[in-house]
């Protein structure tokens, strides 16, 4: 089945760029997602990329997709202390193909700590 | 103002008691989901429902029950059979695509 993996922790200084990485196993994935979770809160949909794209940019966020290596990354430019959170990568479950379900498989999350 | 609401935000339970967590959405989504999150861990799927009056077990359904009598509502009951219920519970909903939108969560603590 689908497996999604992320590194657990990333520390950056305010103003630097942050790059959070994710790998997934199922090559049939359509959309791939990034969610942000602030302390004590639910998950906020940050951005997503369709599998026929290599890159998507949205203000300070850049998503890069390498389909050959099944690697997804989220780059945050000019990282601010407000960006400190857990970031989750998510991919559709293999059972979604053919419309059987709409489940997502989440990575364990990457804790981003921004130092002032 | 569309969105997903969960209540209560904090819930305390004595051992042996059943408790019900509320999840409501006004996004007109067919699918709804319940996840459990433990400290430092990712999300684990408890139950999901793709349509009214139908629901499926997720990866950790033991000790939990759900109902889906209305499109807008998907309550989760944590029963006394759940051996370690202290956790953060997240509800989500989704439409035609795989995209899921999350509520603010309920933190359950067993005393």
Interface residues (C-beta under 8 A of the other chain):
Chain A: X30 X31 X33 X35 X40 X41 X42 X43 X44 X45 X48 X88 X90 X92 X96 X101 X102 X103 X104 X106 X107 X108 X109
Chain B: X4 X6 X31 X33 X41 X42 X43 X45 X48 X50 X56 X90 X92 X94 X97 X98 X99 X100 X101 X102 X103 X104 X105 X107
